[in-house]
Amino acid sequence: MKIPKKKILLKSLMYDGLGMLSVAIPLIGPFLDFLWAPYAAGKMSQMYPGKKGKIASILVFLEEILPGTDVIPTFTLMYIYTYIWKQSKASQPRIIEVESY
């Protein structure tokens, strides 16, 4: 069953918001990232299966575990890459030159 793009976008925004919450909790917040990073990586690989999901899950794990990087919206950026940037790039027609004799 294919999940609608709108639902994936909402999940992405929610997961990014949850990941950024640790910045708002002084002293305890950075330690919560050690719990959140593997969970976020698992969710990323579930939302985006295949090679790109594996790469994105590694990136989200690193983003969540490294200090000061919680403000990067990794899930939303992956959504933009998958459903906006990659789609618009794929939909452009190719020009094929043919020589005739």
GUVEX-484646 format. One record per residue: residue number from 1; residue in one letter; x negated, y negated, z of N, C-alpha, C, O in turn. Coordinates in nm, 2 decimals. Each point is the difference from the previous one (the first is absolute). Last residue first. Example, Ala and Ser with C-alpha at 12.3 -4.5 7.8 and 13.67 -1.06 7.14 Angstrom:
<nutis>
2, S, -1.28, 0.22, 0.71, -0.09, -0.11, 0.00, 0.08, -0.11, 0.08, -0.05, -0.11, 0.01
1, A, 0.02, 0.68, -0.02, 0.09, -0.12, 0.00, -0.09, -0.12, 0.00, -0.10, 0.00, 0.07
</nutis>
This chain:
<nutis>
101, Y, -2.08, -1.09, -4.31, -0.09, -0.01, -0.12, 0.09, 0.00, -0.13, -0.06, -0.01, -0.11
100, S, 0.10, -0.14, 0.67, 0.06, 0.08, -0.11, -0.09, -0.03, -0.12, -0.05, -0.11, -0.02
99, E, 0.04, 0.09, 0.60, -0.06, -0.05, -0.13, 0.06, 0.09, -0.11, 0.02, 0.12, 0.01
98, V, 0.14, -0.27, 0.51, -0.01, 0.10, -0.10, -0.05, -0.05, -0.13, 0.05, -0.10, -0.05
97, E, 0.00, -0.02, 0.62, -0.03, -0.05, -0.14, -0.02, 0.12, -0.09, -0.07, 0.10, 0.03
96, I, 0.35, -0.20, 0.44, -0.08, 0.10, -0.07, -0.02, -0.05, -0.14, 0.09, -0.03, -0.08
95, I, 0.07, -0.16, 0.60, -0.01, -0.03, -0.15, -0.10, 0.10, -0.06, -0.11, 0.02, 0.05
94, R, 0.46, 0.00, 0.40, -0.13, 0.01, -0.05, 0.00, -0.04, -0.15, 0.09, 0.04, -0.07
93, P, 0.26, -0.21, 0.48, -0.03, 0.09, -0.12, -0.14, 0.00, -0.04, -0.07, -0.10, 0.02
92, Q, 0.27, 0.05, 0.49, -0.05, -0.08, -0.11, -0.03, 0.09, -0.12, -0.06, 0.10, 0.01
91, S, 0.20, 0.06, 0.43, 0.10, -0.03, -0.09, -0.04, -0.09, -0.12, 0.08, -0.03, -0.09
90, A, -0.36, 0.17, 0.46, 0.03, 0.11, -0.08, 0.11, -0.03, -0.10, 0.00, 0.07, -0.11
89, K, -0.14, -0.40, 0.42, -0.11, 0.03, -0.08, 0.03, 0.12, -0.09, -0.04, 0.00, -0.12
88, S, 0.36, -0.12, 0.44, -0.01, -0.11, -0.10, -0.12, 0.03, -0.10, 0.01, -0.03, -0.12
87, Q, 0.05, 0.32, 0.49, 0.11, 0.01, -0.10, -0.01, -0.10, -0.11, 0.02, 0.03, -0.11
86, K, -0.33, -0.04, 0.47, -0.03, 0.11, -0.08, 0.11, 0.02, -0.11, -0.03, 0.04, -0.11
85, W, 0.08, -0.39, 0.43, -0.11, -0.02, -0.08, -0.03, 0.11, -0.10, -0.02, -0.02, -0.12
84, I, 0.40, 0.06, 0.41, 0.00, -0.12, -0.07, -0.11, -0.01, -0.10, 0.01, -0.01, -0.12
83, Y, 0.07, 0.39, 0.42, 0.12, -0.03, -0.07, 0.01, -0.13, -0.08, 0.09, -0.02, -0.07
82, T, -0.50, 0.20, 0.31, 0.07, 0.11, -0.06, 0.12, -0.04, -0.09, 0.02, 0.05, -0.11
81, Y, -0.28, -0.38, 0.36, -0.08, 0.07, -0.10, 0.08, 0.11, -0.07, -0.01, 0.01, -0.12
80, I, 0.22, -0.23, 0.47, -0.02, -0.09, -0.11, -0.08, 0.06, -0.11, 0.03, -0.01, -0.11
79, Y, 0.02, 0.26, 0.51, 0.13, -0.01, -0.07, -0.02, -0.09, -0.12, 0.05, 0.04, -0.11
78, M, -0.41, -0.02, 0.39, 0.01, 0.12, -0.07, 0.14, 0.01, -0.08, 0.00, 0.05, -0.11
77, L, -0.08, -0.41, 0.40, -0.09, -0.01, -0.11, 0.01, 0.12, -0.09, -0.01, 0.00, -0.12
76, T, 0.25, 0.00, 0.52, 0.06, -0.09, -0.10, -0.09, -0.01, -0.12, 0.05, -0.01, -0.11
75, F, -0.22, 0.25, 0.47, 0.12, 0.07, -0.06, 0.06, -0.08, -0.10, 0.04, 0.05, -0.11
74, T, -0.40, -0.24, 0.35, -0.04, 0.10, -0.09, 0.12, 0.08, -0.06, -0.01, 0.03, -0.12
73, P, -0.10, -0.51, 0.35, 0.12, 0.08, -0.02, -0.02, 0.11, -0.10, 0.04, 0.00, -0.12
72, I, -0.36, -0.28, 0.48, 0.00, 0.04, -0.14, 0.13, 0.09, -0.02, 0.01, 0.10, 0.06
71, V, -0.17, -0.27, 0.37, 0.09, -0.09, -0.07, 0.01, 0.03, -0.15, 0.08, -0.06, -0.07
70, D, -0.37, 0.29, 0.39, 0.14, 0.04, 0.02, 0.10, -0.09, -0.08, 0.11, 0.04, -0.03
69, T, -0.61, -0.04, 0.11, 0.05, 0.03, -0.14, 0.15, 0.03, 0.01, 0.06, 0.04, -0.10
68, G, -0.38, -0.12, 0.48, 0.02, -0.12, -0.08, 0.06, 0.02, -0.14, 0.02, -0.10, -0.07
67, P, -0.27, 0.52, 0.30, 0.05, -0.12, 0.07, 0.02, -0.12, -0.10, -0.09, -0.02, -0.09
66, L, 0.14, 0.55, -0.05, -0.10, -0.10, 0.01, 0.06, -0.13, 0.07, 0.11, -0.04, -0.04
65, I, 0.16, 0.42, -0.05, -0.09, 0.04, 0.10, -0.11, -0.11, 0.02, -0.05, -0.02, 0.11
64, E, 0.40, -0.01, -0.45, 0.06, 0.00, 0.14, -0.10, 0.03, 0.11, 0.01, -0.05, 0.11
63, E, -0.14, 0.06, -0.57, 0.05, -0.13, 0.03, 0.06, -0.01, 0.14, -0.02, -0.10, 0.07
62, L, -0.13, 0.52, -0.24, -0.11, -0.09, 0.03, 0.04, -0.14, 0.04, -0.05, -0.07, 0.09
61, F, 0.38, 0.38, -0.22, -0.06, 0.04, 0.12, -0.11, -0.09, 0.04, -0.01, -0.05, 0.11
60, V, 0.22, -0.02, -0.52, 0.08, -0.05, 0.11, -0.06, 0.05, 0.13, 0.01, -0.07, 0.10
59, L, -0.23, 0.22, -0.49, -0.01, -0.15, 0.02, 0.08, -0.05, 0.11, -0.04, -0.09, 0.08
58, I, 0.08, 0.54, -0.19, -0.14, -0.02, 0.05, -0.01, -0.15, 0.03, -0.05, -0.05, 0.10
57, S, 0.43, 0.18, -0.32, 0.01, 0.04, 0.14, -0.14, -0.02, 0.07, 0.00, -0.03, 0.12
56, A, 0.05, -0.05, -0.58, 0.06, -0.11, 0.08, 0.01, 0.04, 0.14, -0.01, -0.08, 0.09
55, I, -0.17, 0.40, -0.39, -0.09, -0.12, 0.01, 0.07, -0.11, 0.09, -0.07, -0.06, 0.08
54, K, 0.33, 0.43, -0.17, -0.11, 0.04, 0.08, -0.10, -0.11, 0.02, -0.04, -0.03, 0.11
53, G, 0.40, -0.03, -0.40, 0.05, 0.01, 0.13, -0.11, 0.03, 0.10, -0.01, -0.05, 0.11
52, K, -0.07, 0.06, -0.58, 0.01, -0.14, 0.05, 0.05, 0.00, 0.14, -0.04, -0.09, 0.08
51, K, 0.02, 0.52, -0.29, -0.14, -0.06, 0.03, 0.01, -0.15, 0.05, -0.07, -0.03, 0.09
50, G, 0.51, 0.32, 0.00, -0.10, 0.01, -0.10, -0.13, -0.08, 0.04, -0.02, -0.03, 0.11
49, P, 0.52, -0.12, 0.07, -0.07, 0.13, -0.02, -0.11, -0.01, -0.10, 0.00, -0.09, -0.09
48, Y, 0.26, -0.26, 0.41, -0.07, 0.00, -0.13, -0.08, 0.13, -0.02, -0.12, 0.00, 0.04
47, M, 0.38, -0.06, 0.36, 0.07, -0.09, -0.09, -0.05, 0.00, -0.14, 0.07, -0.02, -0.10
46, Q, -0.28, 0.28, 0.44, 0.14, 0.05, -0.03, 0.07, -0.09, -0.10, 0.07, 0.05, -0.09
45, S, -0.50, -0.18, 0.25, -0.01, 0.12, -0.10, 0.13, 0.06, -0.02, 0.02, 0.06, -0.11
44, M, -0.03, -0.41, 0.41, -0.04, -0.05, -0.13, -0.01, 0.11, -0.10, 0.05, -0.01, -0.11
43, K, 0.03, 0.11, 0.57, 0.12, -0.06, -0.07, -0.03, -0.05, -0.14, 0.08, 0.02, -0.09
42, G, -0.44, 0.14, 0.36, 0.10, 0.11, -0.04, 0.12, -0.05, -0.07, 0.04, 0.06, -0.10
41, A, -0.34, -0.38, 0.27, -0.07, 0.08, -0.11, 0.09, 0.11, -0.05, 0.02, 0.02, -0.12
40, A, 0.11, -0.26, 0.51, 0.02, -0.08, -0.12, -0.06, 0.07, -0.13, 0.06, 0.00, -0.10
39, Y, -0.13, 0.20, 0.52, 0.14, 0.01, -0.03, 0.03, -0.08, -0.13, 0.07, 0.05, -0.09
38, P, -0.51, -0.07, 0.28, 0.03, 0.13, -0.07, 0.15, 0.02, -0.04, 0.03, 0.06, -0.10
37, A, -0.15, -0.48, 0.32, -0.07, 0.03, -0.13, 0.02, 0.13, -0.06, 0.03, 0.01, -0.12
36, W, 0.15, -0.15, 0.56, 0.08, -0.05, -0.12, -0.08, 0.04, -0.13, 0.07, 0.04, -0.10
35, L, -0.26, 0.03, 0.53, 0.11, 0.09, -0.01, 0.07, -0.03, -0.13, 0.05, 0.09, -0.07
34, F, -0.41, -0.35, 0.19, -0.05, 0.13, -0.01, 0.11, 0.10, -0.01, -0.02, 0.11, -0.06
33, D, 0.12, -0.57, 0.12, -0.04, 0.03, -0.13, -0.06, 0.14, -0.02, 0.01, 0.06, -0.11
32, L, 0.10, -0.25, 0.53, 0.12, 0.06, -0.06, -0.03, 0.04, -0.15, 0.06, 0.09, -0.06
31, F, -0.38, -0.33, 0.32, 0.00, 0.14, 0.04, 0.12, 0.08, -0.06, 0.00, 0.12, -0.03
30, P, -0.05, -0.60, -0.02, -0.10, 0.07, -0.08, 0.00, 0.15, 0.03, -0.04, 0.08, -0.08
29, G, 0.35, -0.35, 0.34, 0.03, 0.01, -0.15, -0.11, 0.07, -0.08, 0.04, 0.10, -0.07
28, I, -0.05, -0.24, 0.55, 0.05, 0.14, -0.03, 0.01, 0.02, -0.15, -0.01, 0.12, -0.05
27, L, -0.15, -0.55, 0.20, -0.08, 0.11, 0.07, 0.05, 0.14, -0.04, -0.08, 0.08, -0.03
26, P, 0.42, -0.47, -0.11, -0.14, -0.01, 0.04, -0.05, 0.12, 0.08, 0.08, 0.06, 0.07
25, I, 0.30, -0.11, -0.46, -0.01, 0.05, 0.14, -0.15, -0.01, 0.04, -0.08, 0.08, -0.04
24, A, 0.23, -0.21, -0.40, 0.07, -0.08, 0.10, -0.01, 0.05, 0.14, 0.04, -0.07, 0.09
23, V, -0.23, 0.30, -0.46, -0.07, -0.13, 0.01, 0.07, -0.08, 0.11, -0.07, -0.08, 0.06
22, S, 0.26, 0.49, -0.20, -0.11, 0.02, 0.10, -0.08, -0.13, 0.01, -0.07, -0.02, 0.11
21, L, 0.43, 0.06, -0.43, 0.04, -0.03, 0.14, -0.11, 0.01, 0.10, 0.00, -0.07, 0.10
20, M, -0.02, 0.18, -0.58, -0.04, -0.14, 0.04, 0.04, -0.03, 0.14, -0.06, -0.09, 0.06
19, G, 0.20, 0.50, -0.27, -0.15, 0.00, 0.01, -0.06, -0.13, 0.05, -0.10, -0.01, 0.06
18, L, 0.57, 0.05, -0.14, -0.04, 0.08, 0.12, -0.15, 0.00, 0.02, -0.05, -0.01, 0.11
17, G, 0.22, -0.19, -0.50, 0.03, -0.08, 0.12, -0.04, 0.07, 0.12, -0.05, -0.06, 0.10
16, D, 0.00, 0.29, -0.50, -0.10, -0.11, 0.01, 0.03, -0.09, 0.12, -0.09, -0.04, 0.07
15, Y, 0.40, 0.38, -0.17, -0.13, 0.06, 0.05, -0.11, -0.11, 0.01, -0.08, 0.00, 0.09
14, M, 0.50, -0.13, -0.27, 0.02, 0.04, 0.14, -0.14, 0.05, 0.06, -0.04, -0.03, 0.11
13, L, 0.07, -0.08, -0.57, 0.00, -0.12, 0.08, 0.01, 0.03, 0.15, -0.06, -0.06, 0.08
12, S, 0.09, 0.42, -0.38, -0.13, -0.06, -0.01, -0.01, -0.12, 0.09, -0.10, -0.02, 0.07
11, K, 0.52, 0.23, -0.13, -0.09, 0.08, 0.09, -0.14, -0.07, 0.00, -0.06, 0.00, 0.11
10, L, 0.36, -0.19, -0.41, 0.04, -0.03, 0.14, -0.08, 0.08, 0.10, -0.04, -0.05, 0.11
9, L, -0.03, 0.14, -0.57, -0.04, -0.14, 0.04, 0.03, -0.03, 0.14, -0.08, -0.06, 0.07
8, I, 0.24, 0.46, -0.24, -0.14, 0.01, 0.02, -0.06, -0.14, 0.03, -0.09, -0.01, 0.09
7, K, 0.54, 0.04, -0.20, -0.02, 0.06, 0.13, -0.15, 0.01, 0.03, -0.04, -0.02, 0.12
6, K, 0.17, -0.14, -0.54, 0.04, -0.10, 0.11, -0.03, 0.06, 0.13, -0.05, -0.07, 0.09
5, K, 0.00, 0.34, -0.47, -0.11, -0.10, 0.01, 0.03, -0.09, 0.12, -0.09, -0.04, 0.07
4, P, 0.30, 0.54, -0.07, 0.02, -0.13, -0.07, -0.11, -0.10, 0.04, -0.05, 0.00, 0.11
3, I, -0.02, 0.54, -0.11, 0.04, -0.11, 0.09, 0.01, -0.13, -0.08, -0.09, -0.03, -0.08
2, K, 0.15, 0.56, -0.09, -0.08, -0.12, -0.01, 0.06, -0.11, 0.09, 0.12, -0.02, 0.00
1, M, -0.12, 0.59, 0.01, 0.08, -0.12, 0.00, -0.09, -0.12, 0.00, -0.09, -0.02, 0.08
</nutis>
